Amino acid sequence: MKSFVPTELVPSPALPTGVPVGVATMEKQFEGEVDGRSATLFTAAFDQATGVGTYLAMESFEGSLNGRHGAFNFAHSATTGGTDRSNEFFVLVPSSGTGELAGITGGGGLTVDADGTHRIWFDYEIG
């Protein structure tokens, strides 16, 4: 991850719950079969002390996917009980592809290593 910047944007009016809601922007750099960068709008209901919560992210990717150049959007979400990931969701946004990635559809997945390294893969078709 290149950057993670919390913002002041929160649901208004803020309603008190057992887990606080926050919004941030992120920049990521990818290398390998997925090579490029992304800009992300990230929101979560997350308890820093216990590591319990759920996030939802919308990413705009620009670069190459297995040698095909272009850009597209994808969304992903997951829940953690502090040591696990569950209820994972990952989708490429229809009609968002450009360049050699125009017409991209599908899904994928994301894992986060203990050191914070994000590993991403896409299960996709270009039609």
C-alpha positions as CSV (number, residue, x, y, z in Angstrom):
1,M,0.0,0.0,0.0
2,K,1.4,3.4,-1.0
3,S,-0.8,5.5,1.3
4,F,-3.8,5.3,3.6
5,V,-5.4,8.7,4.5
6,P,-8.4,8.9,6.9
7,T,-10.8,11.6,5.9
8,E,-13.4,13.6,7.8
9,L,-16.2,12.2,5.8
10,V,-18.5,10.1,7.9
11,P,-22.2,9.4,7.7
12,S,-24.2,12.3,8.8
13,P,-25.7,12.5,11.3
14,A,-23.2,10.2,13.0
15,L,-25.0,7.6,14.9
16,P,-23.3,5.9,17.9
17,T,-22.8,2.1,17.4
18,G,-20.6,-0.4,19.0
19,V,-18.0,-0.1,16.2
20,P,-17.0,3.3,14.8
21,V,-17.4,4.0,11.1
22,G,-14.6,5.7,9.2
23,V,-13.7,6.7,5.6
24,A,-10.3,6.9,4.0
25,T,-8.6,7.2,0.6
26,M,-5.8,4.8,-0.4
27,E,-3.2,4.5,-3.1
28,K,-1.8,1.1,-4.0
29,Q,1.0,0.0,-6.3
30,F,0.9,-3.5,-7.9
31,E,3.6,-5.6,-9.4
32,G,3.5,-9.0,-11.2
33,E,0.7,-10.2,-13.5
34,V,-1.3,-7.3,-12.1
35,D,1.0,-4.3,-12.7
36,G,-0.1,-0.7,-12.0
37,R,-1.7,1.5,-9.5
38,S,-5.0,2.0,-7.9
39,A,-6.9,4.8,-6.2
40,T,-9.4,3.6,-3.6
41,L,-12.3,5.0,-1.6
42,F,-12.3,2.9,1.6
43,T,-15.0,2.7,4.3
44,A,-15.1,0.5,7.4
45,A,-16.9,-0.2,10.6
46,F,-13.8,-1.4,12.6
47,D,-12.6,-1.7,16.2
48,Q,-8.8,-1.0,16.2
49,A,-8.4,-2.6,19.7
50,T,-9.9,-6.0,18.7
51,G,-9.4,-6.0,15.0
52,V,-13.1,-6.8,14.4
53,G,-15.0,-5.2,11.7
54,T,-16.1,-5.0,8.0
55,Y,-14.7,-2.9,5.1
56,L,-16.0,-1.9,1.7
57,A,-13.7,-0.5,-1.0
58,M,-14.2,0.9,-4.5
59,E,-10.9,0.9,-6.5
60,S,-10.0,2.4,-9.8
61,F,-7.1,0.5,-11.3
62,E,-4.8,1.7,-14.1
63,G,-2.0,-0.5,-15.6
64,S,-1.7,-3.9,-17.1
65,L,-3.4,-7.3,-16.4
66,N,-1.4,-10.2,-17.8
67,G,0.1,-7.8,-20.4
68,R,-3.1,-6.1,-21.4
69,H,-3.1,-2.3,-20.7
70,G,-6.0,-0.2,-19.6
71,A,-8.1,0.7,-16.6
72,F,-11.2,-0.5,-14.8
73,N,-13.0,-0.3,-11.4
74,F,-13.6,-3.1,-8.9
75,A,-15.3,-3.3,-5.5
76,H,-14.5,-5.6,-2.6
77,S,-15.5,-6.2,0.9
78,A,-14.7,-8.6,3.8
79,T,-15.4,-9.1,7.5
80,T,-12.9,-10.0,10.1
81,G,-13.3,-11.4,13.6
82,G,-9.8,-10.3,14.4
83,T,-7.9,-13.3,13.0
84,D,-9.9,-14.4,9.9
85,R,-11.6,-13.1,6.8
86,S,-15.2,-14.1,6.0
87,N,-18.2,-12.8,3.9
88,E,-15.8,-11.8,1.1
89,F,-17.1,-10.0,-1.9
90,F,-15.2,-9.1,-5.0
91,V,-16.6,-7.8,-8.4
92,L,-15.3,-6.0,-11.5
93,V,-17.6,-3.1,-12.3
94,P,-19.4,-3.7,-15.6
95,S,-18.6,-1.3,-18.5
96,S,-15.7,0.3,-16.5
97,G,-12.8,-1.2,-18.6
98,T,-10.8,1.0,-21.0
99,G,-8.0,0.3,-23.6
100,E,-7.2,-3.4,-23.9
101,L,-9.3,-4.0,-20.8
102,A,-12.5,-2.7,-22.4
103,G,-15.3,-5.2,-21.8
104,I,-13.7,-6.8,-18.8
105,T,-16.1,-8.6,-16.4
106,G,-15.6,-11.0,-13.5
107,G,-14.4,-11.1,-10.0
108,G,-11.3,-12.0,-8.1
109,G,-9.9,-11.9,-4.6
110,L,-7.6,-10.3,-2.1
111,T,-5.4,-11.5,0.7
112,V,-3.4,-9.4,3.1
113,D,-0.1,-10.8,4.4
114,A,0.9,-10.4,8.1
115,D,3.3,-7.6,7.0
116,G,0.4,-5.7,5.3
117,T,1.3,-6.7,1.7
118,H,-1.9,-6.9,-0.4
119,R,-2.0,-9.8,-2.9
120,I,-4.8,-9.5,-5.5
121,W,-6.0,-11.8,-8.3
122,F,-8.7,-11.4,-10.9
123,D,-10.9,-14.1,-12.5
124,Y,-12.0,-12.3,-15.6
125,E,-13.1,-12.4,-19.2
126,I,-12.8,-9.7,-21.8
127,G,-15.7,-9.7,-24.2
